[in-house]
Amino acid sequence: MLRKRSVPMIAVFLSLALVCSLTVGCRGREAPPEKKPLHINLPRISIAYDEQGEPSVLGTPLKNIERLMRSDLSMLRLSPELVRQLMDWGVQHAEVAVAPDGLFLFVNNKPLPYLAWDEQILANVGAKMDKLGVLPPTVARYITLERALPALVRTLGIGLVLKMPVASGQEALPFEEHADGAPVPPVEVPEEKLVSLQVPLEYDETGQPSVDGIKLRELGKLTGQPMAIGELDPATLATLSQAEVENMFLRMEGRGLVPYVDGQQMPYINWADEYLLNLLDLVEKARPDLPPFALDAVRRAVPGIKEADIRVQAKFRTP
């Protein structure tokens, strides 16, 4: 009797299993979660300064490190005037963090505009560096920076922290680590741009720029205003020629100031509204002589940056 009842139960179970499998098959299997690249944060380097600009690296005075290494590391020292200036600005600590998505900057734990990249952007940079022959020939035979640079930069992270003395009357701000950078706010790009400006530059073999066939130097003579901005020296022209650069394109987008070299995107400056406002707060402390109404006008204009379309294109005729 038990066996007769179990047979229909088994048939029902198999039918349900068949229906479920067909349902899943019709919908398709869910894609596995995207694997994040391996990322290792190296120990953060902390440099603390006294009011005379004398640093201590990881708690060890620089004098002792120089004596141990028998090297001159005076480039790490700051002048007392600069330290005092930073203290007057309220800067207690600044952090530079190399993360998988960019080079992040923080002052008193607040993010500032930073240099952003992704895997393809780093590959574009590596390809140009390969053309410049950055690596020794013996190494370049086995390694290309086009492949090695993205793997290296996005795998290894490191941070540098500069700590200043706390000025009298100020409350000490605890340091917050940002080893992985900062979350990037989503950018809402409007369909129509309120401001549109395009500047086409063309460079001749001598490095002189022109706009619509008119050289900026000649235009400066006509207006009485010197326009030597943008002129390229022979060394820069030689570098562009070696890297086989034909044109550069700089565009102000909603996400930031984005450069392109021969149509390939390069690391760009990300300037989310929050980051720009933090930078303005720092400028206000550094330049108390600026009129308040000017800073207020800039603050009100920050959200409108996303509504501007400004492009500067440069074409080169290298020797």
Secondary structure, 3 states (H helix, E strand, C coil): CHHHHHHHHHHHHHHHHHHHHHHHHHHCCCCCCCCCCCCEECCCEEEEECCCCCEEECCEEHHHHHHHHCCCCHHHCCCHHHHHHHHHCCCCEEEEEEECCEEEEEECCEEEEEEECCHHHHHHHHHHHHHCCCCCHHHHCCCCHHHHHHHHHHHEEEEEEEECCCCCCCCCCCCCCCCCCCCCCCCCCCCCCCEEEEEEEEECCCCCEEECCEEHHHHHHHHCCCCCCCCCCHHHHHHHHHCCCCEEEEEEECCEEEEEECCEECCEEECCHHHHHHHHHHHHHHCCCCCHHHHHHHHHHHHHHHHEEEEEEEEECCC
